[in-house]
Amino acid sequence: MGIIQQTAGIGNAVERYFGPLSPTPGGVTPQSGVTWDTVQMAKNILVIVENVIQVSGTNYVIVQNPPGKSTGYYLDFGSNPLGVPPLDKAVIVLNGFDQ
């Protein structure tokens, strides 16, 4: 399948959830038998806001079915010490490294 680039949303300095992620990270079980929980999913994608790489567990976490959103997995910037993505900045996800 290869690497896929997705724009998960555009920052507005308020929104904390971006997605849904498509395809779902870890959608294909790797031969290693690793359990694909949300922590493992976050380790297998690259997230970039403007030109800054975001660090999983520090800048964002992956959550499933957040309140007010459609079904799926989303990036949650709610606990980011730097805050949510700023106004008009795209949240880009590179996915498929696990394939």
ROLO-666926 format. One record per residue (C-alpha): x, y, z; chain. Coordinates in steps of 0.001 Angstrom, whole numbers. Example, Ala and Ser with C-alpha at 12.3 -4.5 7.8 and 13.67 -1.06 7.14 Angstrom:
2
<bati <12300, -4500, 7800>, A>
<bati <13670, -1060, 7140>, A>
***
This chain:
99
<bati <0, 0, 0>, A>
<bati <2860, 2442, 710>, A>
<bati <3027, 5667, 2663>, A>
<bati <-139, 7794, 2671>, A>
<bati <-303, 11528, 3402>, A>
<bati <-3497, 12786, 4997>, A>
<bati <-4557, 16250, 6088>, A>
<bati <-6332, 15481, 9374>, A>
<bati <-7669, 19019, 9689>, A>
<bati <-6793, 22693, 9889>, A>
<bati <-6048, 24276, 13256>, A>
<bati <-8289, 27002, 14617>, A>
<bati <-6494, 27511, 17981>, A>
<bati <-9429, 25794, 19760>, A>
<bati <-10067, 22312, 18269>, A>
<bati <-8181, 19479, 19960>, A>
<bati <-9310, 16450, 17851>, A>
<bati <-8114, 15893, 14286>, A>
<bati <-9128, 13047, 11998>, A>
<bati <-10470, 10486, 11630>, A>
<bati <-7232, 8809, 10648>, A>
<bati <-7538, 6931, 7389>, A>
<bati <-6406, 4292, 7024>, A>
<bati <-6389, 3347, 10674>, A>
<bati <-2758, 3024, 11794>, A>
<bati <-1953, -646, 12254>, A>
<bati <-4928, -1663, 10164>, A>
<bati <-2861, -4628, 8972>, A>
<bati <-1498, -6776, 11790>, A>
<bati <2284, -6953, 11478>, A>
<bati <3956, -10335, 11395>, A>
<bati <5654, -9565, 14708>, A>
<bati <2344, -10067, 16507>, A>
<bati <2457, -6651, 18213>, A>
<bati <-868, -5642, 19762>, A>
<bati <-2082, -2487, 18027>, A>
<bati <-3373, -298, 20824>, A>
<bati <-3474, 3484, 20489>, A>
<bati <39, 3892, 21927>, A>
<bati <1482, 1509, 19312>, A>
<bati <-515, 3269, 16571>, A>
<bati <1019, 6629, 17547>, A>
<bati <4517, 5170, 17218>, A>
<bati <3912, 4255, 13576>, A>
<bati <2787, 7557, 12123>, A>
<bati <4424, 10941, 11609>, A>
<bati <2395, 14001, 12555>, A>
<bati <3472, 17418, 11324>, A>
<bati <1925, 20807, 12112>, A>
<bati <3199, 23423, 9675>, A>
<bati <6868, 22344, 9576>, A>
<bati <7167, 20931, 13121>, A>
<bati <7142, 17187, 13791>, A>
<bati <4853, 16337, 16715>, A>
<bati <5940, 13774, 19329>, A>
<bati <3451, 11053, 20291>, A>
<bati <2666, 11015, 23991>, A>
<bati <3938, 14595, 24374>, A>
<bati <2181, 16677, 21713>, A>
<bati <-693, 14308, 20933>, A>
<bati <-2204, 10925, 21689>, A>
<bati <-4512, 8803, 19588>, A>
<bati <-8049, 8345, 20910>, A>
<bati <-10966, 6324, 19617>, A>
<bati <-14429, 7854, 19097>, A>
<bati <-13919, 11200, 20897>, A>
<bati <-17023, 13113, 22030>, A>
<bati <-18803, 14996, 19269>, A>
<bati <-16901, 13264, 16450>, A>
<bati <-17730, 10451, 14043>, A>
<bati <-16506, 6917, 14699>, A>
<bati <-12793, 6321, 14262>, A>
<bati <-9347, 7157, 15574>, A>
<bati <-8320, 10779, 16076>, A>
<bati <-5275, 12760, 17114>, A>
<bati <-5945, 14463, 20463>, A>
<bati <-3820, 17558, 21140>, A>
<bati <-5686, 18308, 24401>, A>
<bati <-2758, 17549, 26714>, A>
<bati <-106, 19188, 24494>, A>
<bati <2012, 21538, 26636>, A>
<bati <2346, 23814, 23587>, A>
<bati <-1420, 23903, 23077>, A>
<bati <-3665, 22935, 20200>, A>
<bati <-2648, 23552, 16560>, A>
<bati <-2716, 27273, 15769>, A>
<bati <-5082, 29081, 13441>, A>
<bati <-4858, 28039, 9776>, A>
<bati <-2073, 25458, 10303>, A>
<bati <-2627, 22069, 8650>, A>
<bati <-2236, 18879, 10676>, A>
<bati <-547, 16399, 8313>, A>
<bati <-332, 12671, 9035>, A>
<bati <2014, 10296, 7229>, A>
<bati <711, 6776, 7687>, A>
<bati <1625, 3330, 6403>, A>
<bati <5090, 2777, 7853>, A>
<bati <3770, -366, 9547>, A>
<bati <2745, -2006, 6254>, A>
***
